[in-house]
Amino acid sequence: MNLSFFDQFTSPCLLGIPLILLSLLFPTLLLPMPNNRWITNRLSTLQLWFFHLITKQLMIPLNKSGHKWALLLTALMLLLLMINLLGLLPYTFTPTTQLSMNMALAFPLWLATLLIGLRNQPSITLGHLLPEGTPTPLIPALILIETTSLLIRPLALGVRLTANLTAGHLLIQLISTATTVLLPIMPTISILTALILFLLTILEVAVAMIQAYVFVLLLSLYLQENI
């Protein structure tokens, strides 16, 4: 029983071929295709308004030199958002519950922000490792602590996203299993458990959206430190 709870986090395979790539590409099919029409339908207008809102929120912490990252950050936000939400559907696989995938997204983008800072303003970027006015005996220890906190940022990004989504999926499966088991034995308790499951599902929808936003927002803050 304990192993079956974690089967949902195993990447599906067909003839020994992992299908995680299809899981990543499928959400992109839901995005609207560009066209040359001036007048579009209400769905396209709503989607464009939503894209504009996301881009505006992500660009608030950045100055003008960081606006060139708008397309990348907005695309990453939409990809994570759609993967997280589609992963809440029954009998689906959520790629963002895999730490390897989240680290593959977090580490290169974090490294890019760091390299931009080292190229454009190396003295300021290295100056973050040692706060101004630090007593001389504490300099080695503070440099070590600040370096560790800097290097742990991509790990924190990946682990935060993985842990929140994994915990939510496990809770939903545990409560849904309890609801099914209790239905023939104690119907009243089963109905109450189903109500808790409904509320938890709403909470997980919010968590899926918030975690996608937090992931990209932290990347934009890291970028702002280095431009």
N, C-alpha and C positions, 0 to 999 in steps of 0.2 A: 504493500500500500504506500509506503514512504517513497519507494522508487517511482511509482506511477505518478506521484505529484510533480516530479521533476522531468517527466517525459515530455512535457509541453515545451521545455526549453531546449530540446534536442533538435538540431537542424534537420528538416526533412530531406530525404534522399530518394532518388528515382534511379534504379539500376546502378546504385553506388555513386551517383553524381549528386552532390549537395545542391539543393534548390534555393539556397539563401540568396543567390543573385537574383532569381526571379522575385523573391520576396522584397528585394530592394527596388527592383524596376517596376513592379506593379503599381505602387502609389503614384508614379509619374504619369501613368495612363489616365489618372483622374484629373490632371491639370488641363486647363483649357488650351487649345491650340491657337496660335496667333493667326489672325485673318486681316483682310484689308477692308472689312466693313466698318463704316462709321457708326452705324446703329446696330447694336447687338441686343441679345435678349437679356432678361432680368438676371438670369443666373450668371452670365459673364460679367455684367455690371457689378453684381455682388461680390464675385471673386476678385475683380480688379480693385474694388474698394477694400477688401480684406487684405490683399497684397500691399496696397498703399499704406494701410494702417500698420501692418507688421514692419514694413521698411521704415516708416516714420518713427516707430518706437525704438527700433534697433539703432537708428542713426542719431538719436538724441544725445547719447554720451560722447559721440565722436565729433571731432572738428572736420573741416572741409577736406583735409588731406586723407581722412579715413573713409570718406564717402565712396571712394573707388571700390571699397569692399562691400558695398550695399548688395550687389547681385549675389555674391558668394554667401553672405550671411543670411539673406532672405531665402535663397534656395535651400540652404542647410536647415533653416527654421521650418520651412514647409515640408521638407523631407522627413525630419524627425517627428513633426506634428502628425503627418499622415500615417507614418509607420506606427507610432504609438497608438493612435486611435483605431486603426485597422486591426491592430493586435488584440484589441478588446473583444472583437467578434468571436463567436464560438468556432472552434476547430481551425484556428488560424495560428500562424507562427509569428512571433514578434522578434525581429532581428536585433532590436535595441536591448533585449535582455542578455545579449552576448557581450561579455566584457571585451573580447577581442575586437569586435566591431566598433564599440564605443571608443576604445583606445586608438583604433585606426583613424577615427575621425578627430579625436581630441589632440593627439600628439603632433601630427603634421601642422595643424592650424596654430597650435600654441608655439611650436618651433618657428613658424613663419613670423608670428608677431615678435618673438624674441630676436630673430635675425634682423628684422626691420629696425628694431630699436638699436641693435649693435651697429648697424650700418649708418643710420641717420644721426643718432645722438649717443655715441658709445659712452661718453663720460656720465651722462645722466642715467643711462641704463645701468651701468656698473655702480653708480652712486646709490641706487636703491638698495644695494647690499649692505650699506653702512649708513645708518641714520646720522644726521648732523648732530654734533655735540656729544657723541658717545665717549665715555671715559676710556682712556688708553688700555687699561687691563681687560676691558670687555670687548675690545675690537675683534680678536680672533673668534671668540664664541659667537658674537653677533653675526659676523660674516658667515660662519658655518650655519647658523640657524636660518638666516635670510636665504642662503643658497639652497638649503633643503626645502624651505617653503616655496621657492621659485620652481625647483625641479619637481615638486610633488603636485603642481597645478594640473597637468594633464591627467595624472592618476586620479585626482579628486574629481575632475570632470567626468571621466569614464565610470568610476565607481559609484558616484552619486546617481547617474542616470540608470545604471544597471541595477543598483540596490533598490531604488524606489519602484521601478517597474516589476522587478522580480518579486518583491514583497507583496505588491498589489495583486499580481496574478496568483500567487500562492494563497492569499487570503480568499480571493474569489473562488478558487477551486475547493478550498477546505470548507467554506460555508455552503457552497452549492452541493458538495457531497453530503454534508450533514443534513441539508434540507431534503435530499432524496432519500436518505436512510431513515429519517424521522417521520416521513410522510405516512407510511402504513402503521407505525407504532404510536406516535403522538402527533396527530394532525394539527392540533393547536400550536404546539411548539414549532412544528414545521412551517406553519404560516408566518409566525413571528420571525423565524430564521430567514424565510424568503423575503420578508420586508427589510431585514438587515442587509440581505444580499442586494436588494434593489438600491438601498442607500449607499452601500459600498461601491456599487457599480458607478453611480453618479460621482462619487468621490474619486474613483479611479480615472474617470474621464477628465476631471479637473486636474488630477495629478499628471496625466499624460500630456496635457497642454502646458501646464506650468513647467514641467521638467524640460520640455523642448525649448521653451522660452528662456529658462534659466541657463541652459547649456550655451545657447547662442549669445545671451546677454553677457555672460562671464567672458566669453571670447572677445566680445566687443570692448569690454572693460580692459582686458589684457592688451588689446590693440591700442586703446587710447593711451595707456601708459608708455607706449613705445613709439608714438608718432608726435 
